[in-house]
Amino acid sequence: MAKVILLMTVLTVLIVLPTLHVVFAESGPEEYINRRVVVWNLFFKMMTIAFTVGAVVSGTLIWVIWRFRESHPKAKPTKYEGIDW
């Protein structure tokens, strides 16, 4: 449950707060925002996060596959497999 709360907090900080800042940033005609720059900035941040998460997931999958492969020296069948070595 704590991981879910942490994830929601991170998502709030990374997505909701910058979006609220953009929405309420225009206080007058002299302070217009170039929305292309803001959209590109948000896109860049989210793509950086996506690539980082993807790298972590890929690395974890590679480690799991390498660690629990059949030819691993420390790999032993469980009692449920019914094979004695």
Secondary structure per residue as TSV (DSSP state, phi and psi in degrees):
chain	resnum	aa	ss	phi	psi
A	1	M	-	360.0	-34.4
A	2	A	H	-67.1	-32.2
A	3	K	H	-68.3	-35.8
A	4	V	H	-66.5	-42.9
A	5	I	H	-64.2	-41.9
A	6	L	H	-63.2	-42.9
A	7	L	H	-62.6	-44.1
A	8	M	H	-64.4	-37.0
A	9	T	H	-65.0	-44.2
A	10	V	H	-63.8	-44.1
A	11	L	H	-63.0	-37.8
A	12	T	I	-63.4	-44.1
A	13	V	I	-67.6	-39.4
A	14	L	I	-82.3	-26.7
A	15	I	I	-115.1	-53.9
A	16	V	I	-71.1	-46.5
A	17	L	H	-64.0	-45.3
A	18	P	H	-63.7	-35.3
A	19	T	H	-65.5	-43.1
A	20	L	H	-63.3	-37.2
A	21	H	H	-62.5	-42.0
A	22	V	H	-66.5	-40.8
A	23	V	H	-65.3	-43.9
A	24	F	T	-97.9	11.0
A	25	A	-	-77.2	-28.5
A	26	E	-	-80.8	105.4
A	27	S	-	-99.7	-16.3
A	28	G	S	-164.0	173.3
A	29	P	G	-66.1	-19.8
A	30	E	G	-81.1	-9.1
A	31	E	G	-119.2	49.8
A	32	Y	-	-70.7	150.4
A	33	I	-	-106.4	135.8
A	34	N	-	-79.1	102.1
A	35	R	H	-67.1	-27.0
A	36	R	H	-62.9	-39.7
A	37	V	H	-67.4	-41.5
A	38	V	H	-66.8	-43.0
A	39	V	H	-64.9	-43.2
A	40	W	H	-62.9	-39.3
A	41	N	H	-63.3	-45.2
A	42	L	H	-64.1	-42.0
A	43	F	H	-60.2	-44.9
A	44	F	H	-62.5	-43.6
A	45	K	H	-62.3	-45.9
A	46	M	H	-67.9	-36.4
A	47	M	H	-68.3	-36.0
A	48	T	H	-62.9	-43.4
A	49	I	H	-65.1	-42.2
A	50	A	H	-63.7	-42.4
A	51	F	H	-66.3	-37.7
A	52	T	H	-64.9	-47.1
A	53	V	H	-62.6	-41.7
A	54	G	H	-61.8	-40.5
A	55	A	H	-65.5	-40.4
A	56	V	H	-65.7	-44.7
A	57	V	H	-64.9	-43.9
A	58	S	H	-62.8	-43.7
A	59	G	H	-62.4	-40.2
A	60	T	H	-65.2	-43.4
A	61	L	H	-62.6	-43.5
A	62	I	H	-62.4	-42.0
A	63	W	H	-63.6	-44.6
A	64	V	H	-63.4	-44.7
A	65	I	H	-64.9	-41.4
A	66	W	H	-69.7	-38.9
A	67	R	H	-72.0	-38.3
A	68	F	T	-106.7	26.0
A	69	R	-	-71.1	163.2
A	70	E	T	-70.7	-30.9
A	71	S	T	-89.7	8.3
A	72	H	-	-67.0	136.0
A	73	P	T	-61.2	-31.9
A	74	K	T	-92.5	-0.3
A	75	A	-	-74.9	126.6
A	76	K	-	-130.8	142.8
A	77	P	-	-65.8	148.8
A	78	T	-	-80.4	170.8
A	79	K	T	-68.1	-19.4
A	80	Y	T	-80.2	-17.8
A	81	E	T	-79.3	-21.7
A	82	G	T	73.9	22.1
A	83	I	-	-115.1	127.4
A	84	D	-	-102.0	132.9
A	85	W	-	-102.1	360.0
